[in-house]
Amino acid sequence: MSSGVAAAAARSAGLGGLAALGLALWLAPGTPAHAQMYHLYLNCQGSVAAGPGAATPADTGVTTRAATASAAPADSDKNDKNSASADENVQARTRAVRSAAKRGDAQLELALRDNNMSMLVQRSNVLPTGQRLQYQATQTHYTATFLPQMAGAGFRKWGEGGLFGWYPPFQKMTAARFAIDRQSGVLEGEIVGPAGEVLGLIDMQCDPKRNEDAPAPRF
């Protein structure tokens, strides 16, 4: 496949289409064998919001659009109501981020592997670098959840070097969940506390990148 054809396909495809494109490129002669295993690399940039405004009680957490979409009923009238609810949720999330006491830059580089539905955090300031997560793929989103116990004792040392120092209440984190829109590349995430309360919000834009541009360790 020529580089011109590949570039044109990338411009017209969503993230799911780019995964298929990556497989096609691997099948082309001369492509390195390791590309077979890791089909999509994402570079996500955005912000993390915390403090009053972003934080919410356990029973009023701001739900991501992916969660709203997955709960959509089949009936068309109910779908209309669900669409209105989703719009309200987006507006509520926007208000929460804008009114947050603290906002900082967020960065996340991911490599996705579709034969075992895993992703590697290659570089990040909101999740531990080197952490492997299991993800789920629907027609609209990739979703994943990070649990601190996954990283063991290294999690607290990692957090104290950045995220916890920036906003100490994040030490109460029991999960960080996020969803990536497969068409637009929009990432929405929540940092969750022990009672299910939302401690902070993560909002990013994810763009696909080439394997050659990925930081070590490459898949």
C-alpha positions as CSV (number, residue, x, y, z in Angstrom):
1,M,0.0,0.0,0.0
2,S,1.5,3.4,-1.0
3,S,2.0,6.1,1.6
4,G,-0.4,8.3,-0.3
5,V,-3.2,5.7,-0.2
6,A,-2.6,5.1,3.5
7,A,-2.8,8.8,4.3
8,A,-6.0,9.2,2.4
9,A,-7.5,6.2,4.2
10,A,-6.4,7.6,7.6
11,R,-8.1,10.9,7.0
12,S,-11.4,9.4,6.1
13,A,-11.5,6.6,8.8
14,G,-12.4,6.8,12.4
15,L,-10.2,5.0,15.0
16,G,-11.9,1.7,14.2
17,G,-11.1,2.1,10.5
18,L,-7.5,3.0,11.4
19,A,-7.2,-0.3,13.3
20,A,-8.2,-2.1,10.1
21,L,-5.8,0.0,8.1
22,G,-3.0,-1.0,10.5
23,L,-3.8,-4.7,9.8
24,A,-3.7,-4.0,6.1
25,L,-0.3,-2.3,6.3
26,W,1.0,-5.3,8.3
27,L,-0.1,-7.6,5.6
28,A,1.8,-5.6,3.0
29,P,5.2,-6.9,2.0
30,G,8.2,-5.6,4.0
31,T,6.2,-4.5,7.1
32,P,7.8,-5.5,10.5
33,A,6.3,-8.6,12.1
34,H,5.6,-6.9,15.4
35,A,2.9,-4.7,13.8
36,Q,0.7,-7.8,13.7
37,M,0.3,-7.8,17.5
38,Y,-0.4,-4.1,18.2
39,H,-2.8,-2.6,15.8
40,L,-3.4,1.0,17.1
41,Y,-1.3,3.7,18.8
42,L,-2.9,6.8,20.2
43,N,-1.5,10.0,21.4
44,C,-3.9,11.8,23.7
45,Q,-3.6,15.4,24.9
46,G,-5.9,17.4,27.1
47,S,-6.7,18.4,30.7
48,V,-7.4,17.1,34.1
49,A,-9.8,19.0,36.3
50,A,-10.2,18.6,40.1
51,G,-11.6,20.3,43.2
52,P,-15.0,22.0,43.7
53,G,-16.8,21.9,40.4
54,A,-15.2,18.8,39.1
55,A,-15.7,16.7,42.2
56,T,-19.2,15.4,42.8
57,P,-21.0,13.2,45.4
58,A,-21.3,9.5,44.8
59,D,-25.0,9.8,43.7
60,T,-24.4,12.6,41.2
61,G,-21.3,11.5,39.3
62,V,-20.9,13.0,35.8
63,T,-21.2,10.0,33.5
64,T,-19.3,9.8,30.2
65,R,-21.1,9.8,26.9
66,A,-20.0,6.2,26.4
67,A,-21.9,5.1,29.4
68,T,-25.0,7.0,28.3
69,A,-24.8,5.5,24.8
70,S,-24.4,1.9,26.1
71,A,-27.6,2.3,28.2
72,A,-29.7,3.5,25.2
73,P,-33.0,1.7,24.9
74,A,-34.2,0.2,21.6
75,D,-37.5,2.1,21.4
76,S,-37.2,5.2,19.2
77,D,-39.2,7.5,21.6
78,K,-36.9,6.4,24.4
79,N,-33.9,7.0,22.2
80,D,-35.0,10.6,21.7
81,K,-35.2,10.9,25.5
82,N,-31.9,9.3,25.8
83,S,-30.4,11.7,23.3
84,A,-31.7,14.6,25.3
85,S,-30.3,13.1,28.5
86,A,-26.9,12.7,26.8
87,D,-26.9,16.3,25.7
88,E,-27.7,17.3,29.3
89,N,-24.8,15.2,30.5
90,V,-22.4,16.8,28.1
91,Q,-23.5,20.2,29.3
92,A,-23.1,19.2,32.9
93,R,-19.6,17.8,32.3
94,T,-18.6,21.0,30.5
95,R,-19.9,23.1,33.4
96,A,-18.0,20.9,35.9
97,V,-14.7,21.2,34.0
98,R,-15.0,24.9,33.5
99,S,-15.8,25.6,37.2
100,A,-13.2,23.2,38.6
101,A,-10.9,24.7,41.2
102,K,-7.8,23.2,39.6
103,R,-7.0,22.4,35.9
104,G,-3.8,21.0,34.5
105,D,-2.4,19.4,31.4
106,A,-3.0,15.7,30.9
107,Q,-1.1,13.5,28.5
108,L,-1.6,9.8,27.7
109,E,0.0,7.6,25.0
110,L,-1.6,4.2,24.5
111,A,-0.9,1.1,22.4
112,L,-3.8,-1.2,21.7
113,R,-3.6,-4.9,21.0
114,D,-6.8,-6.5,19.6
115,N,-5.9,-10.2,19.9
116,N,-6.2,-10.1,23.7
117,M,-8.0,-6.8,24.1
118,S,-5.2,-5.2,26.1
119,M,-3.6,-1.7,26.0
120,L,-0.3,-0.5,27.3
121,V,0.2,3.0,28.9
122,Q,3.4,4.0,27.1
123,R,3.6,7.5,28.6
124,S,1.3,9.5,30.8
125,N,1.0,11.9,33.7
126,V,-2.5,10.6,34.8
127,L,-1.9,6.9,34.7
128,P,1.3,4.9,35.6
129,T,3.6,4.5,32.6
130,G,4.0,0.8,31.7
131,Q,0.6,-0.2,33.1
132,R,-1.3,-2.7,31.1
133,L,-5.1,-2.6,31.0
134,Q,-7.9,-4.7,29.6
135,Y,-10.3,-2.8,27.3
136,Q,-13.7,-3.3,25.8
137,A,-14.6,-2.3,22.3
138,T,-18.1,-1.4,21.2
139,Q,-19.1,0.0,17.8
140,T,-18.7,3.5,19.2
141,H,-16.1,3.4,22.0
142,Y,-13.0,1.8,23.6
143,T,-13.5,1.7,27.4
144,A,-11.1,0.8,30.2
145,T,-10.7,1.0,33.9
146,F,-7.5,1.4,36.0
147,L,-7.5,0.1,39.5
148,P,-4.6,1.1,41.8
149,Q,-4.1,-2.5,43.0
150,M,-3.1,-3.3,39.4
151,A,0.1,-1.3,39.8
152,G,0.9,-2.6,43.3
153,A,3.3,-0.7,45.6
154,G,4.6,1.3,42.6
155,F,1.3,3.2,42.3
156,R,1.7,5.3,45.4
157,K,5.3,6.1,44.5
158,W,4.2,7.1,41.0
159,G,1.4,9.3,42.3
160,E,3.5,11.1,44.8
161,G,5.8,12.2,42.0
162,G,3.1,14.1,40.2
163,L,-0.6,13.5,40.4
164,F,-1.0,13.3,44.1
165,G,1.3,16.2,44.7
166,W,-0.7,18.3,42.2
167,Y,-4.0,17.4,44.0
168,P,-3.6,15.5,47.3
169,P,-7.3,14.2,47.4
170,F,-6.4,12.0,44.4
171,Q,-4.7,9.8,47.0
172,K,-8.2,8.4,47.7
173,M,-8.5,7.2,44.1
174,T,-10.0,3.7,43.8
175,A,-10.4,3.7,40.1
176,A,-9.8,5.8,36.9
177,R,-12.2,4.9,34.1
178,F,-12.2,6.4,30.6
179,A,-13.8,6.0,27.2
180,I,-12.5,6.9,23.8
181,D,-14.9,7.7,21.0
182,R,-13.8,5.6,18.0
183,Q,-15.0,8.1,15.5
184,S,-13.9,11.5,16.9
185,G,-11.0,10.4,19.2
186,V,-12.5,12.3,22.2
187,L,-11.5,10.8,25.5
188,E,-13.6,11.3,28.6
189,G,-12.5,10.0,32.0
190,E,-13.3,10.1,35.7
191,I,-11.1,9.7,38.7
192,V,-13.3,7.9,41.3
193,G,-13.1,7.8,45.1
194,P,-13.9,5.1,47.7
195,A,-17.6,5.9,47.9
196,G,-18.0,6.1,44.1
197,E,-17.7,9.9,44.2
198,V,-16.0,11.7,41.2
199,L,-12.8,13.3,42.4
200,G,-11.8,14.7,39.0
201,L,-12.4,14.7,35.3
202,I,-10.1,13.9,32.4
203,D,-10.8,15.3,28.9
204,M,-8.5,14.7,26.0
205,Q,-8.3,14.5,22.2
206,C,-6.7,11.3,20.9
207,D,-4.9,11.1,17.5
208,P,-3.5,7.9,15.9
209,K,0.3,7.7,15.4
210,R,2.7,5.5,13.6
211,N,4.5,2.6,15.4
212,E,7.8,4.2,14.4
213,D,6.9,7.3,16.5
214,A,6.0,5.3,19.6
215,P,8.3,5.6,22.6
216,A,10.1,2.5,23.9
217,P,9.1,-0.1,24.7
218,R,7.5,-0.7,21.3
219,F,5.2,-3.6,20.8
